[in-house]
Amino acid sequence: MKRLIEKIAQMQNPSVVGLDSLLDYIPQHIKDEKFATYGDTFDAAAQSILEYNKAIIDQICDIVPAVKPQAAYYEMYSWQGMWALCETVKYAQEKGMIVIMDGKRNDIGSTMQAYAKAHLGTSTVNGKELSAFGSDMLTVNGYLGSDGVNPLLPICDEQDKGIFVLVKTSNPSSGELQDQKIDDKSIYETMGAMCEQWGSQTENNYGYSRVGAVVGATYPEQLAEMRQKMPHTFFLVPGYGAQGGGANDVAGAFDKNGLGAIVNSSRAILTAWKKAGTDGKDFAEQARKAALAMKEDIMGVVGKITL
């Protein structure tokens, strides 16, 4: 988490661009070229996505500290899509960006260790340690309890990585479970307390641990509540932009120094060229404009970020 915090402060921008790169988001001229070359195949889909992602990364890497690819949007295009995901992670890191893999992994024991190796660590192949995806952070569903989180923590320490655990998610039905109460304490509050406990031995000099939390912008009161109750837990905040959250909704996620959270926007940036009504030839430039507008919007309520 320390590297992410320092990158955010350096750029004065607590935002992350979600690379949820559906084919529908990609301009026609890219798809026409790739499908003419590779036919109606997963290869063409993967090549289109990678070219699109690289162009956006080129335009935002100097103003946005991180990207967040959603694994599902790559898995749906078979192993070729997973190849595009690997290449996207490598390219973003080469450009100096932090990569948060949005996988929401949820398992226990040796299976969770395997997920940890796949996304955050290395795997042993014939005596050699190889990185599979090599992300900097991973989103995790913690609702299996400690058995699903503890296997990740040693790799986070060894590899200088971090996780974001689902606490209060941005989707409309989240309250069906997360708002239920046990002894007058909501389930999301209980999960938040567990995040604080899981990360208690890993706090950095900025006061935040390697165990972060996903807390949505679509529930601003709960977001502010959890900031107070989780002082050592860094937040990943979805729900800004296309899901309806705005700068005032995310304001409660930040501490007095402007730290404490990174806010995600995906569709609003990826499809900014559609909103602008262009033919898509300028899709990357439109993404940059949208990313800058998001930065200005959020920093209007955050003020200045100080370490």
N, C-alpha and C positions, 0 to 999 in steps of 0.2 A: 504493500500500500504506500510505502514511503516514496517509491519512484513515481507513482501516479500523482501523489500530492505535490511533489516537487515540479512535475510537468505541468500540472494545473496552475500552480503559482507562477511558473515561468511564463506561461502564455496568458495568464490572467483570464482563464476561460474554463469554467467547470462544466464542460459539455462533452458528450461523446456521440459520435455518429454511428447509428446502427446500420450495419450493412446487411439488411434483409433483402437481398438482391434477387427479387422475382424477375422472371423474364418479361413480365408485363411492364416493369419499370424501365426496361432498357430500350433506348431509342431504336427505331426500325433499321436505320442504316447499319448499325453494328450487327444486328441479327441477320440482316440480308447477306452481309459479307460472310458471316460464319456459317450460316446454313447453306450457302452456295458452295462453300469449301468442304464442309463435313457432312452435308445432308441432314435429314431430319433425325438427328441422333442426340444422345446425351453429350457427345463430344462437342457438338455445336453449341449446346446450351452452356456447358462449362466454359468454353472459350469466350462466349459472349459475356458471361458474368465476370470472368477475370479481367477482360479488357475494360469493362465498365467500372469495376472496382478500382483498378489501377489508376484510371483517369480521375476518379473522384479523390482517391488518396493523394494523388499529385497536387490537386487543387486545395486540399484542406490541411495537409500535414504541417504547414507552418502556422496554422491558426487554431487547430483542434488537437488536444492532447491524446485522444484515444479513439479507437473504433471498436465496435461491438458486433461482430458477425453472429448471426443466428444460425446455428448448425442445421436446423431443420430445412432451411431454404437451400441448403447445399446437398443434404442427404437425399432430397427428393429427386435429384438428378444422378443417382447411383454413384459409383466410385469416381466417375468423372467429376461430379459435383464436389465430392470430398477432395479431389485433387485441386480443384479451384479454390476450395477453402484453405487448404494447406498453403497454396501459392499466395493467397491473399494475406494470410497471417505473416508469412515471410516478407512480403513486399511492404506491408505496413510497418513492420519492425525495422526494416532497412531504411525507411523514411523517418525513423525516430519515434514512431507512435507506440503507445501502449495498446495491447490487444486484450480485450475482454471477450472470452468465448462464452456466448450465451447458449449453454447446453442444458441447463437445469437438470443436471445429473442427480440421480436419486437411487442409491443402492447401499449395500452394507458390506463390511468386511473386505475380502479379497477382490470382490467385484468393484467396489469403490476404489480400492487401491489401483486397479487396472485403469479406471477412468482417470484417476489422478496422474498416473504415468502417461496416459495417452494425451492429456490436455495440458498438463503442467510440468511433467517431469520427463524422464527418459525410459526407454525399454531396452532390455538386454537382448542383443541379437548376436549369437555366436561369440560371446565374450565382449562385445562392443556396445557401448551405450549410445543409443540413437534417439533423437527427438522426433515424435510423431507429428503433433500439431504445434507444440511449443508456445502456447499462449501464455500471457502474463497473468491472467486471472480467469476464473471459471464461475459461472452461476450454478448454484446448488440448491436442490430442494431438501431442506433439512427436516421435513416432517416425518422421517423415519427415526429421528432422534440422534443421539451421539454416535451410534454405530455407523451412520451415514456421513458424518462429518470428521470424526477423529482420524480416519485413514488419510485424509487430505492434508492434515496439519504438518506432519513431518516433511512432506515434499514441499509445502509452502515455505517452511523454515530453511530447508536445504537449498532450494532453488530460487529463493527470494521472490516468491509468488504470493497470490492472494485469492480469496474466494468471496463471493457475494451470495448470502443465504436468503431465500425467499422468506420475507416476514409479513409485510402487508402489501399484497400485489395490486396492480392497477386495474385489473379486469372487473367488470360489473358484478360478477357473482362471487367475488372473493370473500364477501362477508358471510356467505352461507356457512363457511367453516371458520374463517379467521376471526370473525367478530363474535363467535360464540364464547361464552364465559365459563371458566372453571374457578369456583370459589371467588367470584367477583373480579376475576382477572381474565381479560380477553386472551384468546389463543395466540393472536399476533403479538400481544405484549409478552406472553410466556416465551414465544420463540425469540423475541428480541432479547429477553434476559438470558436465554441460552447462548445467543451470539456473543453477548458480553462475556459470558463465562468461557466459551470456547476460545476467545481471543485474548483472554486476560494475561497470558504469559508472553504475548507477542507485540505489545504496544511499542510503537516507535517514538522518536523524540518529539513528534507532533501530537502525540496523545491518542493515536488511532492504531488499531490492531490489524492483523492480516485477515481477520474475519469480518467482512463487510456484510451489509444487509440490502436487500431489494425492498424499497418502500415507495409506493406509487404516488405520483403527483395528483392523481385523480381523487385522492382523499387527503386534502391539505391539513385538516385538523389532526388526523392521526399521524401524519408526517411530522408535524411540529411536536406532537406529543412524544413520538418515539425519539426525536432528536434530544429531548430532555432526559428521557429514560435510558438512552443508549449513548452516553457521552464519549465512549471509546470506539464506537462502531461507525465506519465510513459507509455512506449510503450510495447505492446506485438507484437513481430515480427514473423509472419509466413513466409514460403517460403524458409527457409534454408534447405539444404540437398536435399531430393528427388525432390523438386520443382525447384532446380537449384541455389538457393542463397548460397553464401559462406561468409567467414569471412570478406572479403573486402567489400562485399555488405552491411553488417550490421554495419560496423564501424561507419557510420554517425548517428546511433541511440543513441550513448552514449555521455554523457557530459564529461567535463574535469576530473571528478573524477571516471570515469568508470561506472557511474550510468546512469539511464534513460531508460533502456530497458531490457527485457528478451526475448530470442530468442527460438523459438519452432522448434523441430524436432520430427516427428512422425515415419513415415514408415522406414526411414533410421536406426533408432534404434530398432524398433519393429521387423524388418525383417533382422537384422544384421546377424543372423544365416544362412539365405539363401544365403547372399552374401559371407559368409565364406565357403559355400559349405558343411556344416555339416548336420547330421541327425536331428538336432534340440534338442538333449538331453542337449546341452549346450546353449540353446537360451538365458537364462538370463545372463550368463557370457559374451556372445557375445554382448548383449545389453549394459552391463557395459563398455566393451571395446569401443563400438561406442560412448557412452556418454562421456567417458573420452577423446576420440579423438576430439569430438565436443568442449568440454571445452577448450582443449589445442589450438584448432584452433581459437576460438573466443577470448580467453585471449591473444593470440598472437597479436591481433590488439587493444584490450582494454587496455592492460598493467596491472595495479593494480587497484582494486576497493577500494576506501577509503570513509569512512563516515565523 
